[in-house]
Amino acid sequence: MGVVIITGASRGLGASAAIHAARRGMGVILTYNSHPAGAEEVVRQVEAAGGKAVALALDVGKVASFSAFRDKVAAALKATWGRDRFDALVNNAGYGAFNPIETVTEAEFDGLLNVHLKGPFFLTQVLLPLMADGGQIINMTSATTRVATAGTAPYASFKGGLEVLTRCIAKEFGPRRIRANSVSPGAIRTDMTSEALDQSPEFVELLAGQTALGRIGVPDDVGRVVASLLSEDNAWVNAQNIEVAGGYSI
């Protein structure tokens, strides 16, 4: 089934997507920024399941580093899989910063912009020459692009821009049979969000109460969807935004 690059896969949604993709037979190049131990643990889990994975460092907020990263990808492809092309890119890396509009600083705004929109745009551009024809791109967005939530204005705006970019990618890369979709998770309990959620059980209750299925999500809820999109089962799905939120605010 080929090789997929998943950014920000040392934990959370990216780690789940990497493991589920490997279970479906894909090789995985996963990236990490500040959590190398987590990345190595994901590699071990992939290998324990009989797959192959390589962990590479990447800060998606630093476009100047992308050319060097591409060279590392090319080397990993050759050394681990004996090939010079990869088949899919999942732009997943990101972080949340929740402040009212009147308190957002320019530095906070620029940081979110660089990681959630500028980074995926230029990483896709830089890696495109290494992507096989007939490949695919999945951009991780957010249910906050559909449901306005106080404190998420910059984050949601850039994720909304990423949804538009996804459709543009599908249109422009169509001649190479490269398809592009976005996945929009709702509220998810991960190792990064658990502490904050545990400190606000009333907020968890509120989110669950606004969700048709009556709970907030876990990483595997999203990881399974990403792996499914990467498979041939969804080869005719293109230019779509798929919300994975259990029926949030319907």
C-alpha positions, 0 to 999 in steps of 0.5 A: 500500500505504499509509504505515508508521511505523517507530521506530528505523529509522536502522540495523539491523533498522529500516532494513532493514524500512524499505527492504524496505517501500518496495520493496513500495510503502509510504511510510515515516516512519522515526524516529531518536534519536541517529543522524540521518545514518543516518536520512537515508541510509535516506531516500536508499536509499528514494528511490533505489528510487523510494519516499518517506520522511521521517525524524523525531526521536523518543525512545521513552523520553520519553512526554511528547514523543509528542503533539508527534511525532504533530503532526509525523507529521500534517504529514508525511503531509499534505505528502509523501503528501497524506493524513491517515492512516497504515496501519501502525506498527512499534514497533522502537526499542530497545537491549540492556543485559546484566547479571546480575540482582544488578547491575542498577540501578534506572536501568538497569531503568527505562530498558529499561522505558521504551523497550521496553514503556512507550514502545510502549504510549503511542506506540500510544495517541497515534498511534491516532487517525491510524491508518486502519481496517484498519491494523496494528501490529508490535511487535519483541520477542526470542527471549530471551522464549522462551529464558532467557539469563543477563544479559537479565532486564529486557530479556527481561521487558519484551519478554515484556510487549510480546508480551502487549500485542500480543495485547491490541491485536489483541483491543481494536482488532479492531472497527477491523480493526486487526491486531497481531503481534510479531516476535521476532528471534534473535541478529542481527549489526548495525552496533551489535552487530558490534564486540562480536561480533567481540571474542567469536568464541567467543560467535558460534560458540556462538550459531551452534551453537545455531541449526539453520541454523548461523549468526547472523542479519543485518538483512535476515533480519528486515526481509524478514519485517516487510515481508511482514507489512505486505503483503496476503499476510499479511492474515489473520495476527493476534495471533501472535508470529513468531520469526525466529531460524533455529531457535534453541535447538530 
